[in-house]
Amino acid sequence: METAFHDTGRFGKYGGMFIPETLVPAIKELESAYYEYKNDPAFMEDLEYYLTKFAGRPTPLYFAKNLTELLGGSSIYLKREDLLHGGAHKTNNTLGQALLAKRMGKKRVIAETGAGQHGVGTAIACSALNLQCEIFMGAKDVERQKSNVFRMKLLGAKVHEVRTGTRTLKDAINEALRDWIINVRDTYYLIGSVVGPHPYPALVRDFQSVIGNEIRSQIQEYSPRLPDVIVACVGGGSNAIGSFYPFIGNKTISLVGVEAGGRGLKSKQHCASLLAGSEGILHGMRTYILQDDYGQISRTHSISAGMDYPGVGPEHAYLKDTKRVKYVECVDRLAVDAFVKLCRVEGIIPALESSHAIAYAMKLAKHGNKNQNIVVTLSGRGDKDLGIVLRYLQKERRIK
Ligand SMILES: *Cc1c(COP(=O)(O)O)cnc(C)c1O
């Protein structure tokens, strides 16, 4: 293999590119496009145009006054990615990568999706930018997520139902990779989080860093100081790294990533890869993964589909080992409690993913100092989760 890459894509010992030889030219082409366009003012201007005029950036930083008063401790601020077009932070990345695909001269974009959120985000960006869009989705997920499948189709995407293996996300990933290898010339593979081989973890982080950059300037409307704590949920890790990255050098700011504790870490029904996983290689990267003694990927569980991934972005693995970011977990029950609380108290229906971060921030605020500021990234809105929460509350006999 010639080594004409710009970078090895390592975060300490994590990251890298563990890919079949057939994909090396495609990854190399993507990497050089990434290095070219990230310093290209015309590209950045285009991206800025779509992020503002089409997707509604900047999203507000909202002082959660009612919640703060109720808890009686530190102040809580919400970074409102739920108000971004598409209903979550995913649009920051799908617009960025779709624009990159266009600049690279690709006509066709493929993506894989589990719960369907990334598929919808990709379909939105492709429709806006006139790109052909094809989404791979496990047959089981297609059945479970009918309304997202319909959304994708309305937005003009073709949805491939994957009937191999467990017929879920990992099989859809395999199928998307197979397609990419065959159609690499005209096809762009759009990954939905800070995962996969280099350069995806860095590229997706850069597109999501708009979240943290806005937090940095918006907090000044409320306070002369930068935030004391920033909290975000971690599935693959993109909304969290996007929130944290611009603050990594400010060592006094405490950064907290919240993983899905599911039914508790002891139950083994969770997706806390950083807290309970071990080092390994998955989807082209070295990182923390949930695996058995033989290296087989463990089954995961979370009440929130967007958190349900057995790995995590390699930069988070590095930030955990170097202790720059603290990682904690939040179980299903506490996430649902936070979901209900935010609806009642603030008039905001948060995504279940984001509710994990809100739960932890509430705990911090309650015991925290009054002049401390906590920023929580509200990664998305919860309309998609209403059915799940309703069934959960009924099962717990908290409502009829
Ligand atoms: C997809 C999703 C997540 C998880 O993805 P990250 O890459 O960890 O950010 C979190 N929140 C919402 C609303 C999502 O749609």
The ligand as an SDF file (V2000), in Angstrom:
LIG
                    3D

 15 15  0  0  0  0  0  0  0  0999 V2000
  -28.4850    9.6730   16.4850 C   0  0  0  0  0  0  0  0  0  0  0  0
  -28.7910   10.4450   17.6910 C   0  0  0  0  0  0  0  0  0  0  0  0
  -27.9300   10.4210   18.8200 C   0  0  0  0  0  0  0  0  0  0  0  0
  -26.7220    9.5450   18.9250 C   0  0  0  0  0  0  0  0  0  0  0  0
  -25.7130    9.8170   18.0300 O   0  0  0  0  0  0  0  0  0  0  0  0
  -24.3420   10.5280   18.4600 P   0  0  0  0  0  0  0  0  0  0  0  0
  -23.4660   10.2750   17.2980 O   0  0  0  0  0  0  0  0  0  0  0  0
  -23.8500    9.8870   19.7200 O   0  0  0  0  0  0  0  0  0  0  0  0
  -24.6290   11.9630   18.6560 O   0  0  0  0  0  0  0  0  0  0  0  0
  -28.2460   11.2430   19.8970 C   0  0  0  0  0  0  0  0  0  0  0  0
  -29.3470   12.0100   19.8890 N   0  0  0  0  0  0  0  0  0  0  0  0
  -30.1980   12.0510   18.8340 C   0  0  0  0  0  0  0  0  0  0  0  0
  -31.3990   12.9220   18.9110 C   0  0  0  0  0  0  0  0  0  0  0  0
  -29.9500   11.2700   17.7090 C   0  0  0  0  0  0  0  0  0  0  0  0
  -30.7990   11.3030   16.6700 O   0  0  0  0  0  0  0  0  0  0  0  0
  1  2  1  0
  2  3  1  0
  2 14  2  0
  3  4  1  0
  3 10  2  0
  4  5  1  0
  5  6  1  0
  6  7  2  0
  6  8  1  0
  6  9  1  0
 10 11  1  0
 11 12  2  0
 12 13  1  0
 12 14  1  0
 14 15  1  0
M  END
$$$$
